């Protein structure tokens, strides 16, 4: 066994921290054989030694004082797994200022403060590994910054939140309401007691900001993103979508247009033939379209201790081998080196749409809605009227249209006396057109 030792400290001994420590300690011989490195877990920083005991770790690894980690020259890599935006940021800043490389799974921290953290790392000849931040065990960051480096990224569409995907799968396959599916996810440990960041779309937005910044070498400001979650979805629309050949997914979407980047997180209908339609339960997947390679797809477990630890340890190894540092010094896609992204206005986003109206069953209402759509140049692809209920549900599928025009029509329709509920609209995400021959 090679004796080239690399000291590692982990901050936070929760699910992912514990799983990472177990991989390093239990798989040490395998890791050495594959990499030629001897990872030495020197310390696990937490508030209570009981955190290590719960994870089945040796209590001798317990270190309550982070300052001792900073002062230990044998520790080259610090793994931040405490989460959040306050103490985690402080830990990262102190580690980077001490010249130590940092590995993190903290997508919120990178989405909010990536620009300054990467600059701080560069000032101190350190680097940041963050594969686990955007899809658990899926190597999507590696794909965007290495495997697809020769490609112009035309678009990508991601299912990047396992909690939401599980809820939507339960609603689709079992006909559960949103509240029923959320409750099942919480009981199964797939949703937090407070699931707000997941279900309101912000967790996916954090990942979209990171992935799009890397894909387009433009710094994406999180506050500029259009974000909508699944917490207002009605089971009626999911069932209607199924009748029309669609499945609903929470999609983090990025498209490069002539006017700028079209970035959004929203519940979207996709055809049952779309590759993402078969991604169910807590799994994640990202479809990426490059100008040279065409369509590629990355699929796997998007959360959980072991899958996330897989990505964390891969980052540790890449840092120890100098791979990450070399890329950090050579590439120009990192957030501290790129200009601010030019995003198109949400109203200029062009998609097909699913529209649903609840209306009294009176002559002329549908004709009036059709005229309002026509006046905006919005063409109708298909229309269904459910006559077995009162008020009547009218569902319209449009051809491609500006979102701003759709919103203008819905505002006018809602003013009609016959309309009984706020009209519903859902994007239809279609397979991106490949540019290769």
NORZIQUI-V235679 format. One record per residue. N is the residue number from 1. PSI is psi in degrees with one decimal (999 if undefined). Layout:
N|PSI / N|PSI
//
This chain:
1|131.2 / 2|144.3 / 3|19.1 / 4|97.6 / 5|141.4 / 6|112.9 / 7|135.0 / 8|138.3 / 9|138.6 / 10|131.2 / 11|115.5 / 12|117.0 / 13|52.7 / 14|-149.9 / 15|-50.1 / 16|-41.8 / 17|-44.4 / 18|-41.7 / 19|-37.5 / 20|-44.4 / 21|-39.5 / 22|-40.5 / 23|-45.5 / 24|-42.4 / 25|-41.4 / 26|-31.3 / 27|25.7 / 28|-40.2 / 29|-42.0 / 30|-44.4 / 31|-42.0 / 32|-41.4 / 33|-37.8 / 34|-34.2 / 35|-20.3 / 36|7.7 / 37|152.6 / 38|98.4 / 39|126.3 / 40|107.9 / 41|107.8 / 42|-34.5 / 43|147.2 / 44|113.9 / 45|124.8 / 46|170.9 / 47|-26.3 / 48|134.2 / 49|-21.8 / 50|-25.9 / 51|-38.0 / 52|-40.4 / 53|-42.0 / 54|-29.0 / 55|2.8 / 56|28.7 / 57|155.1 / 58|126.4 / 59|-17.3 / 60|-16.8 / 61|-14.4 / 62|130.0 / 63|108.1 / 64|-15.0 / 65|110.7 / 66|-29.8 / 67|-35.1 / 68|-31.6 / 69|-44.2 / 70|-32.9 / 71|-10.1 / 72|107.9 / 73|-18.6 / 74|-19.9 / 75|111.5 / 76|-26.1 / 77|128.6 / 78|129.7 / 79|112.9 / 80|114.2 / 81|32.0 / 82|-22.6 / 83|175.2 / 84|-179.5 / 85|-4.0 / 86|-77.3 / 87|-32.8 / 88|-41.5 / 89|-41.6 / 90|-42.9 / 91|-46.4 / 92|-44.3 / 93|-44.4 / 94|-41.5 / 95|-44.0 / 96|-40.7 / 97|-26.1 / 98|2.8 / 99|18.3 / 100|141.2 / 101|151.9 / 102|137.2 / 103|135.4 / 104|152.3 / 105|13.2 / 106|88.0 / 107|-35.8 / 108|-42.4 / 109|-43.6 / 110|-36.5 / 111|-36.3 / 112|-41.7 / 113|16.7 / 114|-41.0 / 115|-48.2 / 116|-32.5 / 117|-39.4 / 118|-37.6 / 119|-40.7 / 120|-40.7 / 121|-43.5 / 122|-38.4 / 123|-27.9 / 124|19.0 / 125|38.4 / 126|174.7 / 127|163.6 / 128|129.1 / 129|132.1 / 130|30.4 / 131|-40.1 / 132|-4.7 / 133|-21.4 / 134|59.4 / 135|25.7 / 136|-118.1 / 137|-2.4 / 138|126.5 / 139|58.3 / 140|-34.1 / 141|-43.2 / 142|-40.2 / 143|-45.0 / 144|-32.1 / 145|2.3 / 146|-72.2 / 147|-31.1 / 148|19.8 / 149|-27.8 / 150|1.0 / 151|142.9 / 152|124.2 / 153|109.7 / 154|-36.1 / 155|157.7 / 156|150.7 / 157|124.1 / 158|137.7 / 159|100.2 / 160|15.9 / 161|110.1 / 162|-34.0 / 163|-49.8 / 164|-40.2 / 165|-36.2 / 166|-46.6 / 167|-45.8 / 168|-33.7 / 169|-42.5 / 170|-40.6 / 171|-37.6 / 172|-48.1 / 173|-28.8 / 174|-3.9 / 175|20.8 / 176|153.4 / 177|168.0 / 178|-45.1 / 179|-40.0 / 180|-43.8 / 181|-38.7 / 182|-42.8 / 183|-41.1 / 184|-39.1 / 185|-39.2 / 186|-41.5 / 187|-31.0 / 188|4.8 / 189|15.9 / 190|-1.9 / 191|145.1 / 192|162.3 / 193|-37.9 / 194|97.9 / 195|14.6 / 196|-50.4 / 197|-29.2 / 198|-57.0 / 199|-20.7 / 200|0.9 / 201|-6.3 / 202|-34.7 / 203|-44.1 / 204|-35.2 / 205|-39.5 / 206|-45.8 / 207|-37.5 / 208|-42.6 / 209|-42.7 / 210|-50.1 / 211|-38.8 / 212|-34.4 / 213|-42.5 / 214|-38.9 / 215|-38.0 / 216|4.5 / 217|43.3 / 218|133.4 / 219|118.8 / 220|122.3 / 221|122.7 / 222|-37.3 / 223|-15.4 / 224|-7.2 / 225|146.9 / 226|117.3 / 227|128.4 / 228|136.9 / 229|-166.6 / 230|-0.5 / 231|-10.0 / 232|9.3 / 233|140.4 / 234|134.4 / 235|-26.8 / 236|-39.8 / 237|-35.2 / 238|-43.7 / 239|-41.2 / 240|-40.6 / 241|-41.0 / 242|-40.0 / 243|-29.8 / 244|0.0 / 245|24.4 / 246|152.5 / 247|140.7 / 248|135.4 / 249|152.3 / 250|112.9 / 251|126.0 / 252|111.6 / 253|141.4 / 254|130.3 / 255|138.5 / 256|123.5 / 257|171.0 / 258|-22.4 / 259|-6.5 / 260|-169.7 / 261|135.6 / 262|102.9 / 263|134.1 / 264|155.8 / 265|124.6 / 266|152.6 / 267|131.1 / 268|144.6 / 269|136.0 / 270|148.3 / 271|148.0 / 272|-14.7 / 273|-11.9 / 274|139.4 / 275|-33.2 / 276|-17.0 / 277|-24.2 / 278|6.2 / 279|109.6 / 280|172.8 / 281|-142.8 / 282|10.5 / 283|155.1 / 284|159.3 / 285|146.7 / 286|123.1 / 287|122.9 / 288|135.0 / 289|111.1 / 290|153.2 / 291|-26.4 / 292|-40.9 / 293|-23.2 / 294|-140.0 / 295|126.8 / 296|155.1 / 297|138.9 / 298|122.4 / 299|142.2 / 300|-169.5 / 301|123.4 / 302|-1.6 / 303|-177.6 / 304|154.1 / 305|-57.5 / 306|-48.2 / 307|-41.2 / 308|-38.8 / 309|-33.6 / 310|-45.6 / 311|-37.6 / 312|-47.9 / 313|-34.4 / 314|-39.3 / 315|-40.1 / 316|-45.8 / 317|-42.1 / 318|-35.6 / 319|-44.0 / 320|-32.3 / 321|-7.7 / 322|1.9 / 323|-49.0 / 324|-42.4 / 325|-40.7 / 326|-45.0 / 327|-38.9 / 328|-37.7 / 329|-24.5 / 330|-42.4 / 331|157.6 / 332|24.9 / 333|-0.9 / 334|150.0 / 335|-23.7 / 336|-4.7 / 337|6.3 / 338|153.3 / 339|162.7 / 340|141.5 / 341|145.7 / 342|109.5 / 343|142.7 / 344|156.2 / 345|140.5 / 346|-36.6 / 347|-18.3 / 348|0.1 / 349|133.2 / 350|123.4 / 351|170.2 / 352|156.4 / 353|148.9 / 354|125.2 / 355|136.7 / 356|133.0 / 357|136.6 / 358|115.5 / 359|154.0 / 360|146.9 / 361|80.2 / 362|148.2 / 363|143.4 / 364|-13.3 / 365|-49.1 / 366|-39.4 / 367|-38.6 / 368|-44.0 / 369|-44.2 / 370|-38.8 / 371|-41.7 / 372|-40.4 / 373|-45.0 / 374|-37.4 / 375|-25.7 / 376|5.5 / 377|23.2 / 378|118.4 / 379|139.1 / 380|127.1 / 381|-43.1 / 382|161.5 / 383|138.7 / 384|135.1 / 385|118.2 / 386|109.8 / 387|1.2 / 388|5.6 / 389|162.1 / 390|121.8 / 391|164.5 / 392|141.1 / 393|124.8 / 394|121.9 / 395|130.4 / 396|133.6 / 397|125.6 / 398|163.2 / 399|-176.2 / 400|138.0 / 401|156.4 / 402|138.4 / 403|-35.2 / 404|-38.4 / 405|-39.8 / 406|-46.3 / 407|-37.7 / 408|-43.2 / 409|-44.6 / 410|-36.5 / 411|-40.8 / 412|-39.8 / 413|-40.0 / 414|-20.2 / 415|-14.9 / 416|140.2 / 417|-27.9 / 418|-12.1 / 419|129.3 / 420|-15.8 / 421|161.2 / 422|126.7 / 423|148.1 / 424|138.0 / 425|138.9 / 426|133.8 / 427|151.9 / 428|112.8 / 429|121.6 / 430|159.2 / 431|129.3 / 432|143.0 / 433|121.4 / 434|148.4 / 435|-8.3 / 436|159.0 / 437|999
//
